[in-house]
Amino acid sequence: MNSTLTTFLAALLATTAFTAIKPQHNASSMAPAQASDKKAEEQFKNIQVLKGIPADQLIPTMQFISASLGVECEFCHVERAFDKDDKKPKQAARKMIQMMFAINKDNFNGSREVTCYSCHRGNPKPVAIPLVAGEELSVRVTEPKTAETEAQPNAGPSPDQIIDKYVQAAGGSAGIEKINSRVMKGTISFDDKSFPIEIYAKTPDKRISFAHMPQGDSITAFDGHQGWLGMTGRPVHEMRGTELDAAALDADLQLATHLRGLFTKLELHGIERISDRDAYVLIGERDAKPPIRLYFDEQSGLLIRMLRFGNTALGLMPTQIDYADYRDADGVKIPFRWTLARPNGKFTIQLTEVKQNVPVDDAKFAKPAPPPDSAQETSK
């Protein structure tokens, strides 16, 4: 498999979840076990400086390091033997993580103010020299503040008014609640490549996508309780933690009418320019989860951007979804195009066909039988 296609598949597997692992690693050295309450050192081999973190945060933490340094797994790890300590960058990474923990403990009361990205900015070596005029660093999203720690909300419509306008613009509560299934067909594009994709969704909160690749289908699924990702004929990667949270958001066909119930606090924080549109910015806080930023078109009222964050042991990983090309489908407006971007890349899904309230068998969302147990080899 060439590197471009491998990178594309990694992005595709992350469509509804927080994962960007090369497909050949999913099934063996990095596949999580069934239990979700284990510590990293109880589930993976040779864990040293990340002892005590939840096991389901280990892989996202590795992805945070990868995005911060702009490298792949093999920069630090021996391929297919992730527990080995043969590479110097892995040993250096342990020292850097300990240094980062100490800086935050001694200077910021343990808050994650300094992360890998603070110094590396997408480069394997720390960025130590100021840029000259004309140079640019990759634009990255900073760690979000809560509604309480940010500047006071700007004057304007209330969050309830903004959400009410969104619901009405999307077809009204009654129209939205009538939709119980949605079958979508289109293309998914990454760089200069485009592939057919089919997406099936059904209430309550079931969703599965099939991207038809030359090597087989790349699949992302959530059945309302558990989620998984994989390739045709290969063992699956089961979603955990932040992955499941993201999958549940994407699978909700009535998200517009359910928004209020997601948050313990929801506040307006001004207006930002999104492309050529002004958008109201709502920050929603959730118990024990990172805040979510929602951007609503000031004129139409429609949701045009969602910015959410995956929690890792070292910092937060942003996922930005831009919604566009809203069209009427059986009395409700839905985006026919959305672009998902993360620090390691982005892709766009463009729909060409949408059918709603058509029969979709629950078996469509069933997870395949689990693969045989395999050794856990990831370490840090």
N, C-alpha and C positions, 0 to 999 in steps of 0.2 A: 504494500500500500504506500503510495507516494506521500510526502510530507504535507502537501497542500490538502489532499483528501483526508488525511489523518486529522489535521487541524479542523477541517470542516466538520468531521464527525464528532469531534470533541465539543464543538460549539453546538451542534445539533442535539447531542445528548443533554445539553443544558437548557433546552427550550423551556421546560417548566420546572427546572430544578437547579440546585446549586452544585453543578458538577462539570468538570472540564478535564477529566482523566482520559488518557489515551485508551481507546477501546480494548487493546490487547492487555491492559493492566486491570480492567474492571473485574474480570472473572477470577483472578487468582490472588495476587499479592495485596490487592487493595479492597477486596470485597468485604463489607461489614458483616458481622455475625448477626444472629437474630435478636439478641438482647440489646436494648437501647439504653440501659442504665449502667453499663460497664464503663470503667475508666480506660483510657487509652492503653495503659500498660497491661491491662487484663485481657485485651483483645488483640494487640499487635506486639510483634517482637521488638526487643531492643529499644524500648522507649526510655529516654534518659532525662532530657530537660523539660519535656512536656508531660511528665507524670501528673496525674490528678485531673487532667481535663477530660470531659466526656468523650467516649470513644467516637461518637458520631461527629465530633468536631475535628478529628485528626485530619481526615482527608481535605475538608475545606481549609484547614490551616495550611496544609501543604500547598493548596492552590493559591492561598494568599501570598505565600512566599514566592511561588512561581510568577504570579502577576507583578509582585513588587520588584523582582529582579529581572523580569523579562526572559526567563529561562524555562526549560522543560525539566521534567522529573530527573532525567539522567545527568543533569548538571551536578547534582549532589549524590544521587543514588546509583547503585549498580543495577542495570536493567535486569528485571526478573529475580533480583536478590536484594530487595530493598532494605533488609535488615543488616546488611554488611556495612562495615565502617571503612571500606577500602579507599574512598575518595576524600581528598583533603577538603574540598568545599563543604562536605557534610560535617566534618569536624569543626570547620570554621563557623558554620551556621549555628552549631550548638553554642559556641562561645558568644556569637552575636546576639542570640536570643537571650542568653543569660544577662548580657550587658544591657539589652533593651529593657528587660524586666527590672533590673537594678535602677536604671535611669527613671523609669516611671514610678517605682516605689519610693525612691529618695527625693524626687522632685515634684511629683504630681499625685501623691497619695494613692498610687497604684492605678490611676486612671490611664487608659491607653492613649496617651497624647503623642508618644513617640512610637513609631512602628517601623518595620522593615522599609516601607516606602518613604519614610521621612528622609532617609539618606540615599536610597538607591534610585528612586524615581524611574523604575523600569530598566535599570542597567545592572549588570552583574557586579560592577564596582561602584562604590558610593560616589555620588556626584558632589565633588568637593570644591570645584572651581566655578565661580559665577559665569553665567552665559554671556557671550558678547552679543551685540545688537544683531538681530536677524536669526539667532538661534531660538529654538523652541523645545520645550519638554512636552511630552504627551499630556494632554489635558486629562486629569483624573478628578473624580468626585471626592471631596473631603468627608471625613467622618461626620455624621449628622449630629446636630444638637437637638435636645428635646425642646418642646414648646416652652418649658420653663427657663431654659438656659439661653435661648435665643433672644433677640431683641423683641420688644413688645409688639404684638400683632398690629398690623396697619388697620386703619379705618376702612370700612367697606362692608359688603354684605356679610351676613353671619354664615358660618359653616353650614348650618341647616338650610339656609336659603340657596347656597351654592349647590348643595347636594339635591335639593328639591328641583332646581333648574336642570340639573344633569338627568335626573330621573324622567322629567317631562320631555327633555330633548331626546332621550333614548327611547321614548315610546309610552311613558307613563307606567305606573306600578302595575296596573291590571294587564297591560300588554306584555310587560316584561315577565310577569309571573306566569303567563300562559305558555311561555316557551319551555318545553320539557326535554327537547333534544335538538341537536344541531350537527349536521354533517357538512364538512367543508372540504373543498378540493382547491388546489392551487400549486404554487411553487415556493420553494425555499432557496434563497440565494445567499451565497457566501463568496466574497471577492468576485471573481469572474465566472463562477460556476453556479448552475441552477438545476434543481432536481424537483420532480413531482412530489407532492405531499398530500396526505389525506388526514383529516382530523375529525374524530368523533367525540361528541360530548353529550352527556345525559344527566338529568337531575336524579338524585342529589350528588353533585360534585364528582362526576365521573368524566374522565377525559383520556384519550389515547391518540397519539399521532404516529403515522407511518411515513417516513421519508424513503422513497424508493431509490436506492443506491445501486450502482453496478455490482457491489459485493453482497447485496441483500438489503432488507429493510432495517432502517435505524428507528427504534421505537422508544417512545416516552409515554408512560402510563400512570394513571392514578385512579383508584377505584372508590374513592371517598374515604378510605382509611389507610391504605398503604400504596406506595408507589414504587416503580421500578423503571430501569432504563437498560437498553441492550441492543444487540444486533441479531438478526435472524441466525439461528443455529448456534448462538453463543450463550453462555451463562449470563444471567442478568445481574445488574447492580441495584440493590435495594436502597430506596431513599430513606434518609434519616434526618431528624432535626429540621434545620432550615430548608432542606430540600422539600420536605413534606409541606411545610408552611407555604412555600412558593407554589407548589403544585395545587394546593387547595384553592389559592387565590385564582389561579389560571383556570381551574375547572368549574368555577361558580358561574353558571349561566345567568344568575340574577344578582350579580355583584353590585350593580347600581342600587338595588333596593336593600342590600345587606350591608352597605358601607358603614352606616352608623354603628351597627352592632359589633364591628371589628375593633373599635377603639375605646379606650378609657378616657381619652381627651382628644379633641379635634379643634384646631385653631387655624385661623387665616394668618398667613405671614406674607402679605404683600402680593405684588404682581411681578411676574417675570416674562421676558420675551422668549417665546419658543418658536423658532423659525421666524415666520412673519406674523405671528399671533401673540397677543397679550393673554396671559393666563393667570388666574388666581391660584395661589399656592396654599394648599392645606397641609398641615403637619398632623398626622395621626399617631398618637402614642398607644402602645399596647403593653399589657402586663408581661414583663420578663422577655420582651422581644424588642428589636430595634424599631425606631419610628419609621413610618412610611410617608413619603411626600407624594401628593396628588396634585396634578396641574390641570385646571379646567379652563377651556377656552372662554374668554370673557364674553364674547359675542354669542356663540352657539350654546355654551354651557356644557359641551361634551368633554369627556376626559381625554386629554391628548398626551399625557405622560404620567407614568408611575415610576418612582424611584424607590427601590427597596434595598435592604441590606442583609447579607448573610453573616451570621456571627461566627467568628473563629477565635482561637485562643490568642491570636496576635493582633487582631483588628477586624474591621468590617469590610466585606467585599460588596461593592455596589452592583446592582443590576438595574439598568434603565430601559424601560419599554416605552416607545413612542407609538401612539395609535393615530392612524390617518385613513383617508379614503372611506369615510363613513357613508354607508348606503342603507336604504330602507330594505328590510327583509321581513316580510309578513307583519308589517306594522311597527317594527322596532328597528332602531338604527344601531348597526354594529360596524366596527372597523374592518375593512377588507384588506388593510395592510398594517402590519406592525413590525417594528424594528427593535430587536433585543440587543443591547450592547453591554459588554463587561470589559474590564481592563485588558482581557486577552483577546478581544475581537468582537465582532457583531455579525448578525445575519438578519435578513428580512423575509417575512412570509407575506406573499401576495395571493389573496384568494381570487378565484375565478368563478366559483360556484358555491352556493350556500343553500341547503335545504333544512327546514325546521319542522319540528313535531312529526318526524318520520320514525318508524320503528327502529330501535337499535337494541340488539340483544345484549343483556348484561354479560354474557359470556365473552363478548368482545373485549371487556376490560379485565378479564381474569389473568392473574399472574401465572407464568409457566412454573412447572415444578422446580424447586430449588436445585442447584447443582450440588454434586458431592462436596463435602467439606474439603477445604484446602488450607494450607498454612498461611498465616498472616505474616507478611514480610516487610510491611511499611514501618519505618522507624525514623525518629528524629531525636 
